[in-house]
Amino acid sequence: MVDISHESLIRQWDNLRSWVDQGAENAGIYRRLAETAGRHSDAEPRFYRDAELQEAIAWQRRQRPTAAWAERYRPGFQPAMNFLRESRLIRIREHRAR
């Protein structure tokens, strides 16, 4: 029984490695977003721009994070999502103004 399980694990090793790498990447993107949102203030607004914003939007669409998932990595899910939404709205306004 152990040999069969071991062989199955070896055959799926590349998939497992890919899932672990993808999970670490998703967690890293969320942590950066939550940290940036935590540093954001009305006195010193700092919104995501360009590459940061594109990466975060693509991550949100791909990952579809939930508060339960996010709490495993860093508190502050709702402020982070609000910050991302505000960053996106500012980019839209800037493009319309041009």
C-alpha positions as CSV (number, residue, x, y, z in Angstrom):
1,M,0.0,0.0,0.0
2,V,2.8,2.4,0.8
3,D,4.6,1.7,-2.4
4,I,1.5,2.4,-4.4
5,S,0.9,5.8,-2.6
6,H,4.6,6.7,-3.0
7,E,4.5,5.9,-6.8
8,S,1.3,8.0,-7.1
9,L,2.9,10.9,-5.4
10,I,6.0,10.8,-7.6
11,R,3.8,10.8,-10.7
12,Q,2.0,13.9,-9.5
13,W,5.1,15.7,-8.1
14,D,5.2,18.3,-10.9
15,N,1.5,19.1,-10.3
16,L,2.1,19.3,-6.5
17,R,5.1,21.6,-7.0
18,S,3.1,23.8,-9.3
19,W,0.2,24.1,-6.8
20,V,2.6,25.0,-4.0
21,D,4.4,27.6,-6.2
22,Q,1.1,29.1,-7.3
23,G,-0.2,29.2,-3.7
24,A,2.9,31.0,-2.5
25,E,2.6,33.5,-5.4
26,N,-1.1,34.2,-4.6
27,A,-0.3,34.6,-0.9
28,G,2.6,37.0,-1.7
29,I,0.4,39.2,-3.9
30,Y,-2.3,39.3,-1.3
31,R,0.2,40.2,1.5
32,R,1.7,43.0,-0.5
33,L,-1.8,44.3,-1.3
34,A,-2.8,44.2,2.3
35,E,0.4,45.8,3.5
36,T,0.1,48.6,1.0
37,A,-3.6,49.1,1.9
38,G,-2.6,49.3,5.6
39,R,0.0,52.0,4.9
40,H,-2.5,54.0,2.8
41,S,-4.1,57.0,4.5
42,D,-6.1,60.0,3.4
43,A,-3.2,62.3,4.5
44,E,-0.7,60.4,2.2
45,P,-2.7,58.5,-0.4
46,R,-0.7,55.9,-2.2
47,F,-2.7,53.8,-4.7
48,Y,-1.6,51.0,-6.9
49,R,-0.6,52.1,-10.4
50,D,0.5,50.5,-13.7
51,A,2.2,47.1,-13.2
52,E,1.2,46.7,-9.5
53,L,-2.4,47.4,-10.3
54,Q,-2.5,45.1,-13.4
55,E,-1.0,42.3,-11.4
56,A,-3.4,42.7,-8.5
57,I,-6.5,42.9,-10.8
58,A,-5.4,39.8,-12.7
59,W,-4.7,38.0,-9.4
60,Q,-8.2,39.0,-8.1
61,R,-9.9,37.7,-11.2
62,R,-7.9,34.5,-11.2
63,Q,-7.8,33.7,-7.5
64,R,-11.2,35.1,-6.4
65,P,-10.0,35.5,-2.9
66,T,-12.3,35.2,0.1
67,A,-11.9,36.6,3.6
68,A,-11.5,33.1,5.0
69,W,-8.7,32.4,2.6
70,A,-7.0,35.7,3.2
71,E,-7.1,35.4,7.0
72,R,-4.6,32.5,6.8
73,Y,-2.0,34.9,5.4
74,R,-2.7,38.4,6.8
75,P,-5.6,40.1,8.4
76,G,-7.2,43.1,6.6
77,F,-9.0,41.5,3.7
78,Q,-11.8,44.0,3.3
79,P,-9.6,47.1,3.5
80,A,-7.3,45.5,0.9
81,M,-10.2,44.8,-1.5
82,N,-11.4,48.4,-0.9
83,F,-7.9,49.7,-1.6
84,L,-7.8,47.7,-4.9
85,R,-11.2,49.0,-5.9
86,E,-10.2,52.6,-5.2
87,S,-6.9,52.1,-7.1
88,R,-8.9,50.8,-10.1
89,L,-11.4,53.7,-10.0
90,I,-8.6,56.3,-9.9
91,R,-7.0,54.7,-13.0
92,I,-10.3,54.8,-14.8
93,R,-10.8,58.5,-13.9
94,E,-7.3,59.3,-15.0
95,H,-7.9,57.6,-18.4
96,R,-11.1,59.4,-18.9
97,A,-9.5,62.7,-18.0
98,R,-6.9,62.2,-20.8
